[in-house]
Amino acid sequence: MSSIKKSFNLEGKVAIITGSSKGIGKAIAKGLAEHGAKVVISSRNQEAVDEVVSEFKANGLDAVGISCHIGKPEQRKNLVQNVIEHYGRIDILVNNAAINPIYGPIEDAEEEVFDKIMDVNVKAPWMLSNLVLPSFKEAGGGSIINIASVEAIHPGAGLGLYSTSKAALLMLTKNQAKEWGQHGVRANVLCPGLIKTKFSAALWQNEKLLQKIERTLPSSRMGMPDEMVGMVCLLASDAGAYMTGSVYNADGGYLIAG
């Protein structure tokens, strides 16, 4: 019988995490690196990426930084090519980078905003996954973890287009799992609830709104970025080898709060 503890080991694996210079992405990158993976820190700003790499290396973690605006096709290609040149392979892709430039009713949004949200939150993960697929095939498998949101499952207030984009990401993931399983590729979704990051600051910096949300949650509090890490480490590793095409929530009970 194989060791369960060893099945979480990611030594020799290479992981790309988009949007990983801060927040949930950075926490995920650290967790994967602590489990032995070589991690690629990526976000739009090279300075921010370099800062995280220095911090990780100071803690004995294996990391490189490659800036990438995932909404730009050439930068996506460049990211994947650079990783393969540097490490020779890709085993894990965490599509974490996302945007939400608008908060308000869906009828007030401009068409350009809709296009921008869909480009970054849906099209970019699709295209990046396609670019990584040949490396997965060569390695005999791989794991895609798409970071969505509980907003993909339950509509909140003022986040309509963001919710729509994340719901599309859920179905993209299921199709990736179904079509690419033959190549040993697994694809899953993690749906965080309200997590204390810069991205969600508009929600938790509003004291009244935060208290209202926390009163309804079974956990009675918002989550922290590092509380998203365990599930991603499971889905990335052999411990999660039979898990594919599924949606996992880490939301403090938001979806059962009624």
Secondary structure, DSSP 8 states (H G I E B T S, - for coil): ---HHHHT--TT-EEEEET-SSHHHHHHHHHHHHTT-EEEEE-S-HHHHHHHHHHHHHTT--EEE----TTSHHHHHHHHHHHHHHHS---EEEE--------B-GGGS-HHHHHHHHIIIIIHHHHHHHHHHHHHHHHT-EEEEEE--GGGTS--SSBHHHHHHHHHHHHHHHHHHHHHGGGTEEEEEEEE-SB-SSTTHHHHTSHHHHHHHHHHSTT-S-B-GGGGHHHHHHHHSGGGTT--S-EEEESTTGGG--
